[in-house]
Amino acid sequence: MTDRPAVTVIVLFDRGEFEPCLSSLLAQTEKNFEIVAVTGGEAAAPPADPRVIVLPVADRNPARRRNLAAQQARAETLAFIDDDAAAPPDWLVSGLAFLAARPEAAGVGGPNLRFDDATSAELITDMLLTAPLIGGGSRAYRGGGATATARPGELHLVNLFVRTEWWRKVGGLDEGMGYGAEDTEFLLRARTMGARFDFSPSVWVRHRRRPFGPALLRQRFRLRAQSGRLFARHPQVYAANPGFWAALIFPFALLALLLLPCLLLPAAAGYCALTVGLSRRNWRERLWLLPVAPPAFFLHHLIYAAGVWWGTIAGLASRVRKPG
């Protein structure tokens, strides 16, 4: 192992434990790395491995915490993963090899797939994230496809490699964004500066799905509100995203059905058929998911639309209040 690591892995350990993430990192086939493990202000017992650097940060702003961790990095490449994710043994090898083969790329990311032992509530969430057109629909949750330039919102900090020089050139994450969409905002700024980030199915991790229920719906509302705030600041980021525009239209569609109740039954039947048809990949081996799909998607779409509208209005209001 050389004095300088090949990659610095940055993880926010916010749940009071180091697993399932840490053991998967220590089992990597690439041995020349360091881990900056960001913990809360409470005392944390560092694992007995010289590659692990524990960085206590009381500030709960995840963008600030990652920025502080990146300042400690000694490697030319940063790798980001979440504490509720686990990397396959060749994760670091795959990410570093991709960047070595493509010196023009500023970074690369890939899928975050559900764990094989996902609970029933996690499987419902995974259905909402992986169904095309009506769900998250992104390859970030499904995997597959060919390597290509990443689209806005396709790469997440749960699985992202960034060249350190580009991280510093862009200025790290916008700490004013707080939690949610800070990765998309960073990639947008990087792209305006000429950086190219790729999506590669070969660079993947497993990621725990938040179980379907009130906590998930609150999280989705908060994240979509952040998407709305980002849209208010940078409209171009979602200009070609049909799902985002569908969310803006969704409340008006519901209002139209209330004003024209004769359309309510056929619209409900069509909606059920659409959600069941497009989620077939999820329920064909788990038939109990089939009747769950329509109501789960309806709640998902309702929360998505409410969050986007809330964030967009708040973002526009904030811009109006700014002097000048």
N, C-alpha and C positions, 0 to 999 in steps of 0.2 A: 504494500500500500504506500503510495507516494504521500508527501507532505500535504499536497493540495488535492482535495477530493474532486472527483469527476462531476459530481452533482450534489447539490444541497436540496434535501427534501424538507418541505415546510408543512407542518401539521398543527392545527389548532385543536388541542385536547380540551374540549369544553364540557365533557360529560363525566369528569371525575375518574376516568379510567383510560388506559392506553390501548385497549383491545376493542375491535379486532385488528386495528391498523398496524400497531407497532411490530407484532410478531411477523406479519407478512413482509414488512420492510427489512427486518433483520434476517429474513430468509432469502433475500435477493441473491441471484447469481452474480450480479455486479457487487463487488465488495468495497470498491473505492468510493464511498459516499459518506455524507454526514447528514444528520437529522436535526433540525431546529424544532424542538417540541415546545410549542407555546402553551403555557398553562395559565390558569387564573391567578389571582393574587394569593390564593391559599398555598400552603406548603405542599409540595409534591415530591414524592420519593423518585429520583431519577433512576431509570433502569441501569443495571450494571453493564453498560457497553460504552466504550470511549467514543463511539460515533454519535451518541445521542447528547445533544446540548439542550438542557432545559432552560427555557426563557420565560420567567414569570412576568405576566403583563396583566395588571388589574383592569385596565381599560377593556370594556367588552366589545368595542367597535371592531368587527372582524377585519375590515380593510386596514385599520391602523395596526392591528396585531400582526397581520401578514407583512405590512410594510416594515415594521420593526424587525421581524424575523429575517426579511430579505437583506436588511442592513448588516446582519451577522454573517451572511453567506460568504464562503470563500471560493465556491466553485463557479465555473463559467456558465453553468446551467442550473436553473431552479426547477424543482418538480413539486407540484402541489397535489395534496390528497387530503381527504377528510378523515376524521378519527373514527367514523362509523363505516369506513370503506376498507377493503383489503385488496392488495395488489398481488397478481400472480408472480411467481419467482422471476420471470424475465421482463417485468415491467420496466425497470430502469434500463436494462439492456436494449429493449425495444425502442424506448424514447430516445436514448442517446444515439443509437444506430441510425434512427430516422434523421436526426439533426445532422449527424456526420455525413450522411449521404446527400443531404439537401442543405448546403451552406447558405442558400438564399432564403431559407425559412427562418422566421424569428421564433417560431415555436410550433408545438404540435400537441394535440390532445386527442381523445377518443371516447369510446363508450363507457358509461357507468351502468353496469348490468345488475339486476337483482341477484341476491343470494339464492342458492338452490334450496335452502331450508326456509324460504320466506313463509310467514304465517298467512292465514286466510285474509286478514286485513291488509297485509302488505301486497298480496296478489291483486286485490282490488285496486290499490294505488298504482301498481305496476300496469294494470290494464289501462288506467286513465293516462298514464305517461307514454305508453307504447302504441296505442291505437292510432293509425294514420288519419289525418284530416280532422278528426273530432277530439283527439287527445293531445298529449304533448307532441306526439308524432315525430319527434326528432330522433335522428340516429344516435344521439347521445344516450338514449334509453334503450333502443332496439339493437344497436350494433349493425354489422353488415355493410354492404355497399363498397364502393371503391374509395381509395384515398383521393381527396380533393381539397381545394381551398375551403376553409371553414366559413360557414355563413353566420351572421349575427345570432347569438343565442345558442349556437351549436356546441360550443366549448365551455366547460365549467371548471371551477377551481378544485373540484373533486378529482380531476384527472387532467392535469395541464403541465406541459414542459415549456419553459420560456428561457431564451438566452438571457443571461444576466445583463449583458450590455444593452439589450433592448428594454429590459425592465427598467433600468436606470435612465435610459434615454427618454422613455415615455413618462417616467416619474412615478411608477408604481400605481397602486390603486387609489381612486378618489375617495378619501376618507369621509367626504361629505355625503356619499351615497349610503353609508352605513351597511346594513345587511340586505343583500338582494340586488342583483343586476350590476354589482361592482365589477364582475368579471367581463360582462358584455360591454360595459362602458370603457374598461381598460383596452379591450381588443378594438373597440371603435376608434379610440384615440391613437392606438398603435397603427391601425390601418391608414388613418389620415396622414401619418408620418412616413408611410411607405412600407410598413411591416406586413409580412404575409404569414398567416397562421394556417396550418393544415389540420384536417381531420383524418385520422388514420384508424381503421378498425383494428389494426394490430396492437394499438396502444390502449389497453382496456383495464378496468378494475371492476370489482364487485362493490356495490353500494347498498346499504340498508335502505329500504323504502319506509317512509313514515307511514304507520298504519292508518288506514282509512278511518276517519272519525273527526270529531270537532277540532282536535289539535292540527290535523292535516289541513282542514278547511281554513283555519286561521292562518296557517303558514302560507297556503296558496294565495289567500287574499293579500297578505303582506308582500309576497313576492311579485304578484301581479300589479300591486300598487306601485312598487318600485319600477316595474316595466312602464307603467303609465308616466311616472316621473321622468324616466329616461326618454320616453317618446316626446314629452313636452320640451325637453332640452335638445334632443337630437332626432327630429322626426324621421330622418332618412334611415335610421337603424331598423325600423319596422315597416318601411315603405313597401317592401315586397313580401311581407309576412301575412298570408291570408287569414291565419288564425287570429292574429291581433285585430284585423279589421272586422272579422266575424264577431269578436267580443264586443266591439264598439256598436255593432248593429243589433246584437242579441236583445238588449232591453226594448228596442223599438219593435222587434218581432213579437215579443211577449205582449207589448201594449196593443199591437194590431190584433192579436188573437183575443184579447179581452174586449176589444171594441167590436170584433166580428166573431162572436161565439160559435157561429155555424161552421167556422173553419177549425175550431179547437180539436174536435175528434179526429178529423183526417190529419191534422198537423201532428197530433200526439202519436197517431199510428205510424206516420212517416218517420217521426223522430225515433220511435222505438225500433223500427225496422233498420234505420240507419245505424244506430248505436250497436245493435246486435250484429248486424252484418260486418261492420268495420272492426269489431272487437273479436271476431271469430278466432283469430290466432290465439287469443287468451282463453276462451271458454271451451274450445273444441275438445280439450283434454280434461277440463274441469267444468262439467256441465252446470254445477251450482252457480257459476259466475254469470250464466246466461240471463236469468231473471234479475240479477243484480245490476246488469249493465245500464239499462235505461235510467233508473233513478240516480245511480251513482254519477253518470255522465251529466244528468241535469243539474245536480248540485255542483259538480265541477264547473260546468259552463256558467252557472249563475254566479258563483264566487269569482270566477275568472273575469267575467264582465264587470262585476261590481268593483273589483280591485283595480282593473284597468281604468275605469271611469274615475274612481276616487283619486288614483295617482295622477292621472292626466290633468284633472281639474286643479288638484293641489299644486302640481308642477307649473301649470300656466299662471295660477295665482301668485306663486312665488316669483315668477319672472316679471309679472306686472308690478309687484311691490319693490323690485330692485330699483335703486335710483339710476337714472339715465337710461 
